[in-house]
Amino acid sequence: MKRIIFLLAMLLIAFGLQAQKGVFDISYGDPWPKADSLLAEYNFFARDIDGAMVKYYCRNIDPMVEAVILYIEPTHKTVVGWFVKHWHYLESEDVEIIVNRLVEIHGEPTHYDQETDQLIWVFTPDRTVHVLYVSDDSFCVFYKDSQHQDLFTVSLDKYLEEDLEGIVDEESVEPEME
């Protein structure tokens, strides 16, 4: 009997790790249209598509989030990572709110990397979330599945330093279903 209970507990833990939800209620493995709909609920719409990266902006300019990038596995069109870039002018209190929200969602961070100054949550050997500051002092949250490392190798600087003018009035880009 103990063996059965142990196996059930392990299955529940494994399922929980596989279905790990993050900010914007996005989960690893979500179909792109589902993730797109979740971001639309928060008033974020696709603006740019470059290969496996889809960049989203808030239609009315979000007070905390500048942009969200989804990383889409090209064969199955599922989410393998997402990057949330917050505005560089956030106060330390705002950053504390974001980190506290991540702790609510994921529990305490499992690792702090002093060399890169990143808090890291490890969900599985391949799936992690990192919080870090990028070159323009923006606070960022980066969910990634390292089994798809090739999709994350494009320089984010190209996408993070673009001018945001005109985005509010632009048409959104709809994900295509095959």
BELLIN-V876302 format. One line per field, one symbol per residue. phi: phi as a letter, one per 30 degrees, with the letter a starting at -180 (. if undefined). burial: I if it has 24 or more other ideal C-beta (glycine too) atoms within 12 Angstrom, else O. Layout:
phi: ???
burial: ???
This chain:
phi: .dddddddddddddddddcecbdiidbeiddeeddddddddcicbdcbbbidcbccbdechddccdabccccdddchcdclabcccddcddddddddddddddddcidecabcddchcdbcccbeccbbbcacceciddbbbcbcddceedcddddeecccddcdiddcdddcddccc
burial: OOOOOOOOOOOOOOOOIOOIIIIIOIIIIIIIOIIIIIIIOIOIIIIIIOOIIIIIIIOOOIOIIIIIIIIIIOOOIIIIIIIIIIIOOIOOOOIOOIIOOIOOIIOOIOOOOOOOOIIIIIIOOOIIIIIIIIOOOIIIIIIIIIOIOOIIOOOIOOIIOOOIOOIOOOOIOOIOOO
